[in-house]
Amino acid sequence: MSNRLTTIDRVPLTPDVEVAGNMSETFLSTRRQAETVVAYGRALVDTVRAVGHAFSWLGERVDEAEAMCELASLNDRMLADIGLKRSDIPLLCQRQREDDVMTNGRRVAA
């Protein structure tokens, strides 16, 4: 048989066992590296979400503090006009926090 029948463009038709084994190891190594990168990416996304939730929670507390300051700046007559007493101001924010319920990591009104 001629050499031309066993090779096409200098690539052997019969695979070399050693080369195939090296390719398999290279593929598995590359796959493990890709899985590791994907795991790190998912961890980064989870971290960013947690930071976002923390800033959201902090924003809610700031909004509550601003609302309390605004109500505290009103005089007793203005508070009475909207049906509040000065002692009711701290209770409003506390009641709203108690009505918030944690569900699957998200705040929803109960």
N, C-alpha and C positions, 0 to 999 in steps of 0.2 A: 504494500500500500504506500501511496505517496504521502509525504508530509502534509500536502495540501488537503487531504481528506480528514485529517485529525485536528486541524486548526482552521479557524476562520479569522482572518485579520490578526493573526498571531495570538489569539485568545484560545487556550485549550478548551476543547469540548468536555473533557472529563475534569471534574473539579478536583483540586488538590485538597486533601483532607486537612493538612496543616493550615493552609490559607483559609479554608472554610471555618476551621476552629478559631483562628485569630479574628476573622470577621464577626463571628458569633459573639466572642468576648467583647469586641469593640462595640457591637450593637447593644449588648446588655449594659455595658458601662455607660454608654451614651444615654440609654433609656433611664438608668438610675439617676444620672445627673439631671435629666429633664424632669423626672418626678420630684427630685429634691428642689429644683427651681420652682416648680408649680406649688409645692408645699410652702416654700418661703413666700411666694406671691400671695397665697391664700391667708397666711399668717399676717402679712402686711395689710391686706384688705380688712381683716378682722380688727387689727390694731387701729386702723384709720376710722373704722365704724365706731369703735369704743371711744376714741377721742371725740368724734362727732357727737356721740350721745352725751359725753361729759360736758362739752361746750353747750349743747342744747339745754341740759339740766341747769348749767350755770346761768345761761340766758334767762331761763324761767325764774330763777331766784332773783336776778337783777330786776326783772320786770315786776316781781312782787314787791321788792324793796322800793322801787320807784312809785308804785301804786300806793304803798303805805305812806311814803313821804308826801305824796300829793294829797291823800286824805288827811294826814296829820296837819297839813298847812291850812286846812279849812277851819273856820271857827265853829263853835258849838251850834250856832243857829243854822249855818249852812249844812252841817252834818244832820241836824234834826230835819231839815227840809228833804233830805234824801232818805230819811228813816234810820239814821245811825246815831249811836252814841260814841263818844271818844273811846270808851272801853271796848267797843266792837271792832275797832280797826285791826288789832293783832289777830283776833279770832277769824277774820275773813280769810286771811292768807293761810292760817293753820287749817281751817276747814277745807280749803281747796286742796292742800297737800294731802289731807286724809282721804279726799275723794279720788285722788289719782291712784290707779292700780297698775302694778307692773304686770304686763302680760307679754311673754316671749321677748323680753328685753325692750319693749316699747311701752311708752306711757299712753294710756287711754283713759278717758273719763269713765267712771263707773256708772 
